[in-house]
Amino acid sequence: MLDKIGHVKNPLTVVALFAGIAEVSGTVVLPLLDKDIQHTFVWFLMGFPTLLVGVFFAILHWNHIVLYAPSDFQNEDNFTGLVKASSDAILIKNKFEVVEALDEGVPILPPAASPPTDDPPPADSPPTDDPPSADATSSSGITPVVTSNVTTRSINMDELGLNVRRFASLTRRVTAAAISKIEAERHLFFARDVTTQENPQIVFDAAAAVGDNRFVVEVKYAAKGISILQIQRAFETIFNYARSLSPAQQTKLHFILVVVLGDEASEDELTNIHEKAKLVREHFPFTSEVVIYRFSSLIADN
Protein backbone atom coordinates (compact mmCIF):
# COMPACT_ATOMS: atom_id res chain seq x y z
CA MET A 1 0.00 0.00 0.00
CA LEU A 2 2.76 2.40 0.91
CA ASP A 3 4.64 1.86 -2.35
CA LYS A 4 1.65 3.33 -4.22
CA ILE A 5 2.08 6.70 -2.53
CA GLY A 6 3.99 9.07 -4.79
CA HIS A 7 5.82 12.28 -4.11
CA VAL A 8 3.81 15.44 -3.51
CA LYS A 9 4.49 17.52 -6.63
CA ASN A 10 2.13 20.46 -6.07
CA PRO A 11 3.99 23.26 -4.22
CA LEU A 12 0.75 24.65 -2.82
CA THR A 13 0.00 21.23 -1.29
CA VAL A 14 3.39 21.30 0.41
CA VAL A 15 2.63 24.75 1.81
CA ALA A 16 -0.79 23.57 3.06
CA LEU A 17 0.70 20.48 4.73
CA PHE A 18 3.42 22.50 6.42
CA ALA A 19 0.95 25.15 7.63
CA GLY A 20 -1.47 22.45 8.84
CA ILE A 21 1.24 20.70 10.85
CA ALA A 22 2.23 24.06 12.36
CA GLU A 23 -1.40 24.78 13.33
CA VAL A 24 -1.94 21.38 14.95
CA SER A 25 1.37 21.55 16.77
CA GLY A 26 0.55 25.07 17.94
CA THR A 27 -2.79 23.92 19.33
CA VAL A 28 -1.01 21.23 21.36
CA VAL A 29 1.63 23.63 22.65
CA LEU A 30 -0.72 26.56 23.39
CA PRO A 31 -2.12 25.28 26.76
CA LEU A 32 1.42 24.68 28.01
CA LEU A 33 2.43 28.33 27.60
CA ASP A 34 2.05 31.12 30.11
CA LYS A 35 -1.05 33.26 29.73
CA ASP A 36 1.09 36.31 28.94
CA ILE A 37 2.63 34.53 25.95
CA GLN A 38 -0.54 32.83 24.68
CA HIS A 39 -1.91 36.05 23.15
CA THR A 40 1.26 36.58 21.09
CA PHE A 41 1.42 32.90 20.12
CA VAL A 42 -2.16 32.92 18.81
CA TRP A 43 -1.31 35.84 16.52
CA PHE A 44 1.72 33.86 15.33
CA LEU A 45 -0.46 30.83 14.55
CA MET A 46 -2.75 33.04 12.44
CA GLY A 47 -0.02 35.02 10.73
CA PHE A 48 2.42 32.22 9.89
CA PRO A 49 0.18 30.32 7.41
CA THR A 50 -0.86 33.62 5.85
CA LEU A 51 2.80 34.51 5.38
CA LEU A 52 3.54 31.13 3.76
CA VAL A 53 0.70 31.47 1.27
CA GLY A 54 1.71 35.06 0.50
CA VAL A 55 5.32 34.05 -0.14
CA PHE A 56 4.15 31.21 -2.39
CA PHE A 57 2.06 33.47 -4.61
CA ALA A 58 4.84 36.08 -4.71
CA ILE A 59 7.28 33.43 -5.98
CA LEU A 60 4.65 32.17 -8.41
CA HIS A 61 4.35 35.67 -9.85
CA TRP A 62 8.00 36.78 -9.97
CA ASN A 63 10.09 33.60 -10.19
CA HIS A 64 7.81 30.67 -10.96
CA ILE A 65 10.60 28.60 -12.50
CA VAL A 66 11.93 27.53 -9.08
CA LEU A 67 8.61 25.82 -8.31
CA TYR A 68 8.96 23.24 -11.08
CA ALA A 69 9.93 19.70 -10.15
CA PRO A 70 12.98 18.13 -11.85
CA SER A 71 10.66 15.75 -13.72
CA ASP A 72 8.96 18.73 -15.36
CA PHE A 73 12.20 19.71 -17.08
CA GLN A 74 12.53 16.26 -18.68
CA ASN A 75 9.46 16.74 -20.85
CA GLU A 76 9.34 19.75 -23.13
CA ASP A 77 5.58 19.21 -23.60
CA ASN A 78 5.05 20.72 -20.15
CA PHE A 79 6.26 24.04 -21.48
CA THR A 80 6.05 24.40 -25.24
CA GLY A 81 3.75 21.84 -26.76
CA LEU A 82 6.76 20.92 -28.93
CA VAL A 83 8.85 17.78 -29.06
CA LYS A 84 12.56 17.08 -29.02
CA ALA A 85 14.03 17.19 -32.51
CA SER A 86 15.73 14.10 -33.87
CA SER A 87 19.51 14.00 -34.06
CA ASP A 88 19.32 13.87 -37.86
CA ALA A 89 17.18 17.01 -38.01
CA ILE A 90 19.56 18.84 -35.66
CA LEU A 91 22.56 17.76 -37.75
CA ILE A 92 20.91 18.95 -40.96
CA LYS A 93 20.20 22.33 -39.40
CA ASN A 94 23.80 22.67 -38.19
CA LYS A 95 25.10 21.86 -41.66
CA PHE A 96 22.75 24.38 -43.23
CA GLU A 97 23.94 27.11 -40.88
CA VAL A 98 27.57 26.42 -41.85
CA VAL A 99 26.71 26.51 -45.55
CA GLU A 100 24.71 29.69 -44.98
CA ALA A 101 27.74 31.25 -43.30
CA LEU A 102 29.88 30.28 -46.30
CA ASP A 103 27.33 31.82 -48.65
CA GLU A 104 27.43 35.06 -46.70
CA GLY A 105 31.23 35.20 -46.86
CA VAL A 106 32.04 34.43 -43.23
CA PRO A 107 35.86 34.19 -43.05
CA ILE A 108 36.24 30.64 -41.76
CA LEU A 109 38.84 29.34 -44.22
CA PRO A 110 42.43 29.69 -43.03
CA PRO A 111 44.58 32.23 -44.88
CA ALA A 112 47.29 29.58 -45.20
CA ALA A 113 45.14 27.83 -47.77
CA SER A 114 45.83 30.61 -50.28
CA PRO A 115 48.30 29.51 -52.95
CA PRO A 116 51.19 31.81 -53.80
CA THR A 117 50.23 34.17 -56.58
CA ASP A 118 53.69 34.22 -58.17
CA ASP A 119 53.96 30.44 -58.72
CA PRO A 120 54.12 29.54 -62.43
CA PRO A 121 51.41 27.26 -63.78
CA PRO A 122 52.27 23.58 -64.32
CA ALA A 123 54.02 22.79 -67.57
CA ASP A 124 51.34 20.37 -68.68
CA SER A 125 48.51 22.83 -68.11
CA PRO A 126 46.61 23.49 -71.34
CA PRO A 127 46.46 27.09 -72.44
CA THR A 128 43.19 28.92 -72.22
CA ASP A 129 41.94 32.07 -73.84
CA ASP A 130 39.14 32.69 -71.37
CA PRO A 131 39.95 35.30 -68.73
CA PRO A 132 39.00 34.46 -65.15
CA SER A 133 35.64 35.79 -64.04
CA ALA A 134 35.37 38.67 -61.60
CA ASP A 135 34.26 36.40 -58.77
CA ALA A 136 36.84 33.71 -59.47
CA THR A 137 39.15 35.06 -56.80
CA SER A 138 37.90 35.71 -53.31
CA SER A 139 38.93 38.62 -51.13
CA SER A 140 41.34 36.35 -49.29
CA GLY A 141 43.15 35.55 -52.53
CA ILE A 142 41.86 31.98 -52.78
CA THR A 143 41.23 30.93 -56.38
CA PRO A 144 38.65 28.14 -56.58
CA VAL A 145 39.26 25.19 -58.85
CA VAL A 146 36.23 24.56 -61.07
CA THR A 147 35.80 21.31 -62.96
CA SER A 148 33.14 20.28 -65.41
CA ASN A 149 31.28 17.97 -63.03
CA VAL A 150 31.68 19.78 -59.69
CA THR A 151 30.14 23.14 -58.81
CA THR A 152 31.17 25.49 -56.03
CA ARG A 153 27.57 25.43 -54.76
CA SER A 154 27.79 21.70 -54.03
CA ILE A 155 29.27 21.61 -50.54
CA ASN A 156 30.05 18.42 -48.68
CA MET A 157 30.71 18.78 -44.97
CA ASP A 158 33.52 16.21 -45.08
CA GLU A 159 35.38 18.31 -47.66
CA LEU A 160 35.15 21.63 -45.85
CA GLY A 161 38.12 20.87 -43.64
CA LEU A 162 39.02 21.02 -39.99
CA ASN A 163 38.56 24.78 -39.76
CA VAL A 164 34.93 24.59 -40.81
CA ARG A 165 34.25 21.83 -38.31
CA ARG A 166 35.72 24.07 -35.64
CA PHE A 167 33.40 26.83 -36.80
CA ALA A 168 30.42 24.48 -36.49
CA SER A 169 31.51 23.50 -32.98
CA LEU A 170 31.96 27.15 -32.04
CA THR A 171 28.50 27.96 -33.37
CA ARG A 172 26.94 25.29 -31.16
CA ARG A 173 28.84 26.63 -28.16
CA VAL A 174 27.74 30.19 -28.88
CA THR A 175 24.13 29.07 -29.31
CA ALA A 176 24.11 27.29 -25.95
CA ALA A 177 25.68 30.30 -24.21
CA ALA A 178 23.22 32.73 -25.79
CA ILE A 179 20.20 30.66 -24.76
CA SER A 180 21.52 30.39 -21.20
CA LYS A 181 21.91 34.16 -21.03
CA ILE A 182 18.39 34.73 -22.37
CA GLU A 183 17.09 32.32 -19.73
CA ALA A 184 18.84 34.26 -16.97
CA GLU A 185 17.65 37.64 -18.26
CA ARG A 186 14.02 36.65 -18.88
CA HIS A 187 13.66 34.15 -16.00
CA LEU A 188 12.35 31.54 -18.43
CA PHE A 189 13.18 27.89 -18.99
CA PHE A 190 13.84 27.08 -22.65
CA ALA A 191 13.70 23.60 -24.13
CA ARG A 192 16.61 23.22 -26.57
CA ASP A 193 16.52 21.85 -30.13
CA VAL A 194 12.77 21.32 -30.41
CA THR A 195 10.47 20.78 -33.36
CA THR A 196 6.78 20.35 -34.16
CA GLN A 197 5.05 17.03 -34.67
CA GLU A 198 3.40 18.38 -37.82
CA ASN A 199 6.67 19.50 -39.42
CA PRO A 200 9.70 17.77 -37.87
CA GLN A 201 12.02 19.36 -40.43
CA ILE A 202 11.67 22.71 -38.66
CA VAL A 203 14.06 22.84 -35.71
CA PHE A 204 14.16 25.72 -33.24
CA ASP A 205 17.21 26.52 -31.15
CA ALA A 206 14.96 26.99 -28.11
CA ALA A 207 11.33 27.43 -27.12
CA ALA A 208 9.37 28.16 -23.96
CA ALA A 209 5.81 28.81 -22.85
CA VAL A 210 4.32 30.86 -20.03
CA GLY A 211 0.59 30.33 -19.89
CA ASP A 212 -0.73 30.95 -23.40
CA ASN A 213 2.38 32.90 -24.44
CA ARG A 214 4.98 31.08 -26.51
CA PHE A 215 8.59 32.17 -26.97
CA VAL A 216 10.84 30.90 -29.76
CA VAL A 217 14.57 31.68 -29.95
CA GLU A 218 16.91 31.47 -32.92
CA VAL A 219 20.63 32.27 -32.57
CA LYS A 220 22.81 33.59 -35.38
CA TYR A 221 26.57 33.91 -35.00
CA ALA A 222 28.67 36.05 -37.34
CA ALA A 223 32.02 37.74 -37.01
CA LYS A 224 31.07 41.09 -38.54
CA GLY A 225 27.34 41.05 -39.24
CA ILE A 226 24.42 39.28 -40.89
CA SER A 227 22.51 40.10 -44.04
CA ILE A 228 18.85 40.95 -44.33
CA LEU A 229 18.41 37.64 -46.18
CA GLN A 230 19.57 35.69 -43.11
CA ILE A 231 17.14 37.65 -40.94
CA GLN A 232 14.31 36.99 -43.37
CA ARG A 233 15.07 33.25 -43.43
CA ALA A 234 14.88 33.13 -39.64
CA PHE A 235 11.52 34.92 -39.63
CA GLU A 236 10.16 32.67 -42.38
CA THR A 237 11.09 29.60 -40.34
CA ILE A 238 9.05 30.89 -37.41
CA PHE A 239 6.22 31.85 -39.77
CA ASN A 240 6.01 28.27 -41.05
CA TYR A 241 5.38 27.24 -37.46
CA ALA A 242 2.99 30.14 -36.81
CA ARG A 243 0.77 29.05 -39.70
CA SER A 244 -0.13 25.91 -37.72
CA LEU A 245 -1.48 28.09 -34.90
CA SER A 246 -4.82 29.83 -34.65
CA PRO A 247 -4.95 33.62 -35.17
CA ALA A 248 -5.34 34.10 -31.42
CA GLN A 249 -2.28 31.92 -30.74
CA GLN A 250 -0.25 33.78 -33.36
CA THR A 251 -0.72 37.02 -31.46
CA LYS A 252 0.76 35.34 -28.37
CA LEU A 253 3.79 33.99 -30.22
CA HIS A 254 6.97 35.98 -29.57
CA PHE A 255 10.13 35.46 -31.61
CA ILE A 256 13.54 36.38 -30.18
CA LEU A 257 16.34 36.58 -32.74
CA VAL A 258 19.68 36.52 -30.93
CA VAL A 259 22.64 37.78 -32.95
CA VAL A 260 26.14 37.15 -31.60
CA LEU A 261 28.75 39.39 -33.20
CA GLY A 262 32.50 39.22 -33.02
CA ASP A 263 34.41 41.95 -31.26
CA GLU A 264 35.61 43.33 -34.61
CA ALA A 265 32.06 44.27 -35.63
CA SER A 266 31.46 48.02 -35.52
CA GLU A 267 28.77 49.77 -33.54
CA ASP A 268 27.21 50.89 -36.83
CA GLU A 269 26.63 47.24 -37.69
CA LEU A 270 24.54 46.82 -34.54
CA THR A 271 22.33 49.67 -35.69
CA ASN A 272 22.14 48.21 -39.19
CA ILE A 273 20.96 44.86 -37.85
CA HIS A 274 18.14 46.50 -35.91
CA GLU A 275 17.12 48.47 -39.00
CA LYS A 276 17.14 45.35 -41.18
CA ALA A 277 15.04 43.47 -38.65
CA LYS A 278 12.57 46.35 -38.48
CA LEU A 279 12.03 46.12 -42.23
CA VAL A 280 11.45 42.36 -42.04
CA ARG A 281 9.32 42.01 -38.91
CA GLU A 282 6.47 44.23 -40.12
CA HIS A 283 5.45 41.54 -42.63
CA PHE A 284 4.79 38.85 -40.02
CA PRO A 285 1.80 38.41 -37.67
CA PHE A 286 3.76 37.61 -34.50
CA THR A 287 5.70 39.91 -32.19
CA SER A 288 9.48 39.82 -32.30
CA GLU A 289 12.66 41.42 -31.08
CA VAL A 290 16.38 41.34 -31.84
CA VAL A 291 18.93 40.85 -29.07
CA ILE A 292 22.60 41.42 -29.87
CA TYR A 293 25.52 40.12 -27.80
CA ARG A 294 29.25 40.52 -28.21
CA PHE A 295 31.13 37.24 -28.49
CA SER A 296 33.73 37.98 -25.81
CA SER A 297 31.23 39.16 -23.19
CA LEU A 298 28.89 36.25 -23.92
CA ILE A 299 31.59 33.62 -23.48
CA ALA A 300 32.91 35.40 -20.38
CA ASP A 301 29.47 35.26 -18.74
CA ASN A 302 29.24 31.51 -19.25
Secondary structure, DSSP 4 states (H G I P E B T S, - for coil): -GGG------HHHHHHHHHHHHHHHHHHHGGGS-HHHHHHHHHHHHHHHHHHHHHHHHHHHH-GGGGS-GGGGG-GGGTTS-EEPPHHHHHHHHHHHHHHHHHTT---S-GGGSPPTTPPPPTTPPP--PPPPTTSS-TTS-----BTTB-TT---GGGS-HHHHHHHHHHHHHHHHHHHHHHHHHT---EEEEE-SS-TT-EEEEEEEETTEEEEEEEEEESS---HHHHHHHHHHHHHHHTTS-HHHHHTEEEEEEEEE-TTS-HHHHHHHHHHHHHHHTTSSSEEEEEEEEHHHHHHH-
